[in-house]
Amino acid sequence: MLRVRLVALTLFAGSVAAMLFWPVVITYTLVLGEKATASVQRCEWGPPRAKGGRQLTCTGTWRTEGGGSGEGEIYGLDEEDAGTDVAVRIGPMGPYAGGFVRNGYLFLTAVPLLLMPFVMFWALRVTLASGRRLAKSLLADPAAGTVLIVSGDEVSHADGLPHAALGPPGPPPPGHRPVEVPGRRRRLFDRSGFDKAAGINRDANEFRALTDPHGRTLAVVEYRSAEDLEPEDALLDPSGAPLALIRRLAPAPRAYEILDPGGALIGSAAAIGGKFSSSLRLTDAQGATAATIAHTGRRCVIRVERTARPPFRDVAIVIAFATFRTTD
């Protein structure tokens, strides 16, 4: 996760720097640039551009207050400035005339940064609103089933008491028996450059123990990822014997199938709450609801139905953890 964040932060910082380049350069030039007087010799329109319009290019000579001189293109002028003397400021990208008014269009690259907080707020609200409403309804009716809350690597009860924790990657349990079931889905998209840099959709196989508050192992989660295949999680008992295979069918909207060790379908999970929601409903092979997962952004609220078969509680926990995983 740290690697993903570092790469994403680097790309974000690069994008911000690119969008602020011209606003910063022009502000520096017009405020702190060296003062000079330019003699505009000619202003000529260039040939039509592919996207329409033509560019005006003005050239001339200039002399600074310190006695320096130069010649070349002068920016921020109009066609009628040809043959006149104008005050300019000289900065890293050359001499600019006209002040902020004529060069204001160069600040347009900063507009996305101004709009970004509002867009992000709207996007988060649209994405998380249905999950938060669902979580509120699940917490309001704990008697309907077992309510658990997944946050980070911790699982707690609705009253705040700890239930379990997902440990760091470790070796496979001594009695581990690999579960190999054919039919794993191929990923919809090829691995991008960002994915490779951030370590997303990589070939990986890791084991993490789910332990109770006393440190006893309740189950082991075997995570499998491949560059060209959708990820899957094998739920193992403490000895390493397989209990269920949780196989992702699609990343958005999320969908999973739940198989027994022999490959028979025992359940599935599908997105609920709208196109952008990460909340899920788990159903058994007969279509009855076994558990509901409400994704609120920083946590998942799970309600396991009282009629659900034993594996579905831990299956729901594993899927909830998977919704926070950034590497697949």
C-alpha positions as MATLAB code, in Angstrom:
seq = 'MLRVRLVALTLFAGSVAAMLFWPVVITYTLVLGEKATASVQRCEWGPPRAKGGRQLTCTGTWRTEGGGSGEGEIYGLDEEDAGTDVAVRIGPMGPYAGGFVRNGYLFLTAVPLLLMPFVMFWALRVTLASGRRLAKSLLADPAAGTVLIVSGDEVSHADGLPHAALGPPGPPPPGHRPVEVPGRRRRLFDRSGFDKAAGINRDANEFRALTDPHGRTLAVVEYRSAEDLEPEDALLDPSGAPLALIRRLAPAPRAYEILDPGGALIGSAAAIGGKFSSSLRLTDAQGATAATIAHTGRRCVIRVERTARPPFRDVAIVIAFATFRTTD';
ca = [
       0.000    0.000    0.000;
       2.877    2.384    0.793;
       4.327    1.840   -2.674;
       0.982    2.602   -4.311;
       0.635    5.782   -2.286;
       4.163    6.944   -3.091;
       3.694    6.434   -6.839;
       0.254    8.079   -6.780;
       1.635   10.995   -4.747;
       4.536   11.406   -7.188;
       2.176   11.496  -10.178;
      -0.129   13.914   -8.380;
       2.779   16.201   -7.464;
       3.993   16.111  -11.070;
       0.516   16.998  -12.350;
       0.213   19.882   -9.892;
       3.648   21.177  -10.886;
       2.690   21.030  -14.574;
      -0.582   22.890  -13.993;
       1.131   25.561  -11.890;
       4.146   26.049  -14.180;
       2.804   28.913  -16.278;
       0.923   30.703  -13.463;
       4.073   30.659  -11.303;
       6.418   31.695  -14.133;
       4.159   34.549  -15.285;
       3.560   35.785  -11.738;
       7.296   35.787  -11.067;
       8.004   37.553  -14.366;
       5.382   40.290  -13.973;
       6.166   40.933  -10.305;
       9.897   40.305   -9.932;
      11.165   40.207  -13.512;
      13.759   42.731  -14.655;
      12.218   45.926  -16.035;
      12.998   46.867  -19.625;
      11.769   48.965  -22.541;
      11.109   47.099  -25.777;
      10.922   48.442  -29.310;
       8.399   46.312  -31.192;
       9.529   45.963  -34.795;
       6.787   43.750  -36.251;
       3.757   41.659  -35.330;
       2.750   38.953  -37.797;
       0.029   36.325  -37.858;
       1.205   32.771  -38.437;
      -0.456   30.201  -40.722;
      -3.794   28.630  -39.689;
      -3.398   25.926  -37.059;
      -4.930   22.465  -37.296;
      -7.384   23.195  -34.472;
      -8.314   26.596  -35.859;
      -7.067   30.120  -35.299;
      -3.670   31.679  -35.908;
      -0.887   32.717  -33.566;
       0.374   36.305  -33.388;
       4.152   36.607  -33.121;
       5.759   39.928  -32.212;
       9.509   40.531  -32.353;
      11.800   43.401  -31.476;
      14.646   44.553  -29.282;
      14.798   45.623  -25.643;
      17.074   47.337  -23.173;
      16.929   46.757  -19.438;
      17.264   49.368  -16.717;
      20.619   47.838  -15.878;
      21.967   48.471  -19.373;
      21.528   44.981  -20.803;
      19.976   44.391  -24.207;
      18.413   41.631  -26.249;
      16.293   40.808  -29.238;
      13.719   38.196  -30.173;
      10.080   37.413  -29.530;
       8.101   39.605  -27.145;
       4.969   38.198  -25.533;
       1.710   39.745  -24.391;
       1.315   42.152  -27.326;
      -1.429   42.970  -29.832;
      -1.072   43.572  -33.572;
      -1.337   47.352  -33.166;
       1.725   47.398  -30.872;
       4.035   47.026  -33.896;
       6.274   50.088  -34.263;
       5.835   51.246  -30.661;
       7.900   51.165  -27.478;
       6.375   49.212  -24.584;
       7.348   48.436  -21.013;
       8.167   44.767  -20.430;
       9.323   42.492  -17.658;
      11.924   39.845  -18.434;
      11.635   36.443  -16.784;
      12.740   32.845  -17.309;
      10.616   32.472  -20.466;
      11.476   35.829  -22.017;
      10.033   39.387  -22.081;
       6.337   39.901  -21.337;
       4.286   43.055  -21.842;
       0.698   43.898  -20.986;
       0.689   42.890  -17.324;
      -1.716   40.356  -15.875;
      -4.645   41.427  -18.064;
      -3.156   40.409  -21.409;
      -1.459   37.303  -20.000;
      -4.380   36.110  -17.910;
      -5.098   33.168  -20.225;
      -1.882   31.527  -19.010;
      -3.525   31.101  -15.598;
      -6.214   28.816  -17.041;
      -4.031   25.772  -16.344;
      -4.600   26.393  -12.623;
      -8.401   26.205  -12.953;
      -8.502   22.394  -12.486;
      -6.680   22.816   -9.167;
      -9.292   25.302   -8.000;
     -12.113   22.962   -9.002;
     -10.445   19.790   -7.709;
     -11.611   20.048   -4.045;
     -15.223   20.487   -5.134;
     -15.032   17.637   -7.659;
     -13.405   15.319   -5.112;
     -15.999   16.207   -2.473;
     -18.811   15.498   -4.935;
     -17.233   12.232   -6.104;
     -16.711   10.961   -2.554;
     -20.242   11.908   -1.611;
     -21.711   10.088   -4.614;
     -19.485    7.045   -4.083;
     -19.923    6.660   -0.319;
     -23.406    8.012    0.374;
     -25.284    4.766   -0.285;
     -22.755    2.727    1.719;
     -23.049    5.033    4.699;
     -26.836    4.864    4.614;
     -26.659    1.076    4.440;
     -24.148    0.921    7.313;
     -26.426    3.085    9.432;
     -29.355    0.744    8.819;
     -27.267   -2.344    9.657;
     -26.029   -0.824   12.912;
     -29.576    0.223   13.809;
     -30.788   -3.394   13.718;
     -28.047   -5.580   15.262;
     -30.571   -8.184   16.419;
     -31.128   -9.295   12.817;
     -27.727  -10.973   12.753;
     -24.094  -10.710   13.790;
     -22.743   -7.214   13.134;
     -19.000   -6.745   12.664;
     -16.931   -3.717   11.711;
     -13.790   -4.002    9.575;
     -11.356   -1.099    9.701;
      -7.749   -1.342    8.589;
      -6.585   -4.801    9.662;
      -8.963   -4.988   12.635;
     -12.382   -6.586   13.054;
     -14.574   -5.527   15.969;
     -18.118   -6.050   17.178;
     -20.721   -3.307   16.978;
     -20.115   -2.497   20.663;
     -16.419   -1.907   19.983;
     -15.085   -5.145   21.465;
     -12.351   -6.727   19.315;
     -13.212   -9.812   17.303;
     -10.137  -10.539   15.177;
      -7.129   -9.045   13.450;
      -5.447   -9.779   10.137;
      -1.741  -10.319   10.686;
       1.187   -9.444    8.413;
       2.228  -11.720    5.542;
       3.898  -14.902    6.730;
       4.695  -18.483    5.755;
       1.938  -20.928    4.779;
       0.470  -23.040    7.593;
       2.146  -26.447    8.048;
      -0.742  -28.421    6.554;
      -1.359  -26.125    3.613;
      -2.884  -27.810    0.595;
      -3.117  -25.585   -2.506;
      -6.596  -25.172   -3.952;
      -6.512  -25.273   -7.738;
      -9.894  -24.706   -9.346;
     -10.098  -24.011  -13.110;
     -12.140  -21.146  -14.535;
     -10.358  -18.115  -13.094;
     -11.336  -14.949  -14.975;
      -8.867  -12.957  -17.052;
      -8.471   -9.281  -16.239;
     -10.410   -6.885  -18.441;
      -7.455   -4.544  -18.978;
      -3.736   -4.954  -19.578;
      -1.341   -3.896  -16.859;
      -0.540   -0.184  -17.212;
       2.704    1.649  -16.552;
       1.250    3.014  -13.312;
       0.305   -0.520  -12.241;
       3.864   -1.714  -12.824;
       5.414    1.220  -10.972;
       3.034    0.883   -8.020;
       3.156   -2.917   -7.863;
      -0.536   -3.304   -8.740;
      -1.832   -6.469  -10.441;
       1.492   -8.176   -9.897;
       2.180  -11.885   -9.542;
       1.895  -12.519   -5.802;
       0.992  -15.214   -3.298;
       0.860  -14.391    0.401;
      -0.576  -15.841    3.600;
      -2.051  -13.800    6.461;
      -3.478  -15.217    9.665;
      -6.794  -14.056   11.095;
      -6.329  -14.206   14.870;
      -8.606  -13.630   17.868;
      -7.825  -11.083   20.636;
      -5.782  -13.755   22.457;
      -3.584  -14.408   19.432;
      -5.146  -17.733   18.496;
      -5.474  -18.374   14.773;
      -9.080  -18.475   13.604;
      -8.314  -18.863    9.906;
      -5.641  -18.169    7.305;
      -6.196  -16.110    4.163;
      -4.176  -17.034    1.086;
      -4.137  -14.148   -1.376;
      -3.300  -14.883   -5.002;
      -2.719  -12.259   -7.650;
      -1.515  -12.480  -11.244;
      -0.800   -9.948  -13.974;
      -3.425  -11.348  -16.328;
      -5.932  -13.001  -13.966;
      -8.437  -11.639  -11.480;
      -7.303  -12.092   -7.853;
      -8.673  -14.733   -5.525;
      -8.500  -15.508   -1.799;
      -8.479  -18.993   -0.339;
      -9.959  -19.247    3.160;
      -8.062  -21.898    5.125;
      -8.596  -23.351    8.575;
      -5.735  -22.970   11.117;
      -4.153  -26.225    9.938;
      -4.097  -25.049    6.315;
      -6.999  -27.129    5.014;
      -9.138  -25.181    2.498;
     -12.620  -24.044    3.509;
     -13.651  -21.819    0.607;
     -12.284  -20.059   -2.459;
     -13.320  -16.439   -3.008;
     -12.772  -15.506   -6.628;
     -13.253  -11.993   -7.985;
     -15.187  -11.831  -11.244;
     -14.971   -8.093  -11.921;
     -13.399   -5.078  -10.193;
     -16.176   -2.584  -10.970;
     -18.894   -3.065  -10.105;
     -17.427   -5.650   -7.750;
     -18.558   -9.234   -8.097;
     -17.312  -12.472   -6.553;
     -18.103  -16.154   -6.677;
     -17.615  -18.363   -3.629;
     -16.568  -21.953   -4.237;
     -15.982  -24.940   -2.010;
     -12.558  -26.668   -2.187;
     -13.880  -28.967   -4.904;
     -14.962  -26.071   -7.122;
     -18.721  -26.244   -6.484;
     -20.492  -22.884   -6.253;
     -21.709  -22.245   -2.689;
     -22.422  -18.534   -2.977;
     -21.724  -15.222   -4.645;
     -21.343  -11.537   -3.878;
     -22.630   -8.656   -5.968;
     -22.541   -4.879   -5.637;
     -25.542   -3.082   -4.189;
     -26.323    0.579   -3.705;
     -25.657    1.897   -7.181;
     -23.061    1.909   -9.928;
     -20.301    3.545   -7.870;
     -20.899    1.703   -4.599;
     -18.445   -0.813   -3.112;
     -21.101   -2.320   -0.830;
     -21.950   -5.971   -1.432;
     -24.605   -8.562   -0.722;
     -23.498  -12.166   -0.216;
     -25.956  -14.882   -1.145;
     -25.768  -18.643   -0.822;
     -26.234  -21.119   -3.661;
     -30.027  -20.922   -3.233;
     -30.028  -17.124   -3.534;
     -30.755  -16.408    0.138;
     -28.916  -13.469    1.703;
     -26.047  -14.700    3.875;
     -24.362  -11.386    4.678;
     -24.362   -7.707    3.765;
     -21.233   -5.538    3.549;
     -21.673   -1.760    3.726;
     -18.557    0.085    2.556;
     -18.334    3.583    4.053;
     -14.872    4.596    2.889;
     -12.695    3.962    5.939;
     -14.531    0.939    7.251;
     -16.961   -1.803    6.338;
     -19.992   -2.717    8.403;
     -20.929   -6.385    8.006;
     -24.128   -8.083    9.071;
     -24.096  -11.865    8.870;
     -27.582  -13.353    8.851;
     -28.411  -15.783   11.629;
     -29.421  -18.379    9.045;
     -26.102  -18.168    7.175;
     -23.857  -21.223    7.038;
     -20.660  -21.000    9.159;
     -18.141  -20.182    6.380;
     -20.011  -17.051    5.311;
     -18.997  -14.984    8.345;
     -15.293  -15.381    7.596;
     -15.928  -15.147    3.843;
     -17.612  -11.774    4.410;
     -14.650  -10.608    6.507;
     -12.183  -11.648    3.792;
     -14.180   -9.834    1.096;
     -14.387   -6.724    3.292;
     -10.604   -6.738    3.672;
     -10.296   -7.200   -0.104;
     -12.297   -4.018   -0.766;
      -9.528   -2.018    0.940;
      -6.704   -3.746   -0.900;
      -4.908   -1.389   -3.295;
      -2.655   -3.910   -5.046;
      -5.262   -5.522   -7.299;
];
